Amino acid sequence: MLLHGATTDEAEATRAVDHLGDDPVASFVATAAELRAAFGEPGALARTAYHRAGERTGAQLLGMQVLDIAVHTWDLARAISAGESLDPDVVAFALTLHDTFDAGRQRGAFAPPPGTTPAGSSAQARLLYLAGRQP
């Protein structure tokens, strides 16, 4: 929505909508296709959008999506006792998004890190600590 000129208020209003419906898997697949199409449009990554965290380029919005999905993938895996290993390339990319962590904390999207990341922690553990998780 933001890539197509929606206001922050319009995008935020969709948070109260049931996006899963009767078939959560089909809803996820459809939403993923919409996101892929929107970010794949010519010029989408350079486009300016107005997010509640401030003005962002399409590339920054995409980074925010990758970070959000990575962290919540780990959350879900932990909750259902599934494998918790994230793709190392996704982790490496997410660790480059310092401004996204800071902006997320300012608006309550991420908790503060739960203390100092232990020495010798893996890249995934560092990512999760930055997102306020305790791996």
C-alpha positions in Angstrom: 0.0 0.0 0.0 2.8 2.4 0.9 4.6 1.8 -2.4 1.4 2.9 -4.2 0.9 6.1 -2.3 -1.2 5.1 0.7 -0.9 7.2 3.8 0.5 5.8 7.0 -3.0 6.0 8.5 -4.5 4.0 5.7 -1.9 1.3 6.0 -2.1 1.2 9.8 -5.9 0.9 9.6 -5.5 -2.5 7.9 -3.9 -3.9 11.0 -7.4 -4.5 12.5 -8.5 -6.5 9.5 -8.6 -10.3 9.5 -6.1 -11.0 6.7 -6.1 -14.7 7.2 -9.8 -15.5 6.7 -10.8 -19.2 6.4 -7.7 -20.2 4.5 -4.6 -18.8 6.1 -2.2 -20.5 3.7 -4.0 -19.2 0.6 -4.0 -15.7 2.2 -0.3 -15.9 2.9 0.5 -17.1 -0.7 -1.7 -14.3 -2.2 -0.1 -11.6 0.0 3.4 -12.9 -0.8 2.5 -12.7 -4.5 1.2 -9.1 -4.1 4.4 -8.1 -2.2 6.6 -9.7 -4.8 4.7 -7.9 -7.6 4.8 -4.5 -5.9 8.5 -4.6 -5.1 9.2 -5.9 -8.6 7.6 -2.9 -10.3 10.0 -0.7 -12.3 11.4 1.9 -9.9 9.7 0.5 -6.8 12.9 0.2 -4.8 13.8 3.9 -5.5 10.3 5.1 -4.8 9.7 7.2 -1.7 7.0 6.1 0.7 5.8 7.5 4.0 6.0 4.9 6.7 5.1 5.6 10.4 8.8 5.3 11.1 9.4 8.1 8.6 10.2 8.6 4.9 11.6 5.4 3.4 12.6 4.2 0.0 11.1 1.1 -1.5 14.4 -0.6 -0.8 14.2 0.3 2.9 10.7 -0.9 3.1 11.7 -4.2 1.5 14.5 -4.5 4.1 12.0 -3.9 6.9 9.8 -6.7 5.5 12.8 -9.1 5.3 13.8 -8.3 8.9 10.3 -8.6 10.2 9.6 -11.9 8.5 13.0 -13.4 9.6 12.4 -12.5 13.2 8.8 -13.7 13.3 9.9 -16.9 11.5 12.2 -17.6 14.4 9.4 -16.6 16.9 7.0 -19.1 15.3 9.6 -21.8 15.1 10.4 -21.3 18.8 6.7 -21.3 19.7 5.9 -24.6 17.9 9.3 -26.3 18.8 10.4 -26.5 15.1 13.8 -25.9 13.7 15.0 -22.4 14.6 17.8 -22.0 12.1 17.3 -19.0 9.8 18.9 -18.8 6.4 22.4 -17.4 6.9 22.1 -15.0 3.9 18.9 -13.5 5.4 20.6 -13.2 8.7 23.6 -11.4 7.2 21.4 -9.0 5.3 19.2 -8.3 8.3 22.3 -7.5 10.4 23.0 -4.6 8.0 19.7 -2.9 8.8 20.8 -0.9 11.9 18.5 2.1 11.2 15.6 -0.4 10.9 16.2 -1.7 14.4 16.5 1.8 15.8 13.3 3.0 14.1 11.5 -0.2 15.2 12.4 0.3 18.8 11.2 4.0 18.7 7.7 2.8 17.6 7.6 -0.3 19.8 8.2 -2.9 17.1 11.2 -4.3 18.8 12.1 -4.6 22.5 15.5 -3.4 23.6 18.2 -6.0 23.4 18.0 -8.3 26.5 21.5 -7.2 27.7 24.8 -7.6 26.0 25.1 -10.2 23.3 27.3 -12.9 24.7 30.8 -13.0 23.2 31.2 -15.6 20.4 27.5 -15.5 19.6 26.5 -16.6 16.1 25.2 -14.1 13.6 21.7 -15.4 14.1 22.0 -14.9 17.9 23.2 -11.4 17.4 20.3 -10.7 15.1 17.8 -12.0 17.6 19.4 -10.1 20.5 19.1 -6.9 18.4 15.4 -7.7 17.9 14.9 -8.1 21.6 14.8 -11.9 21.7 16.7 -14.3 23.9 17.8 -17.2 21.7 
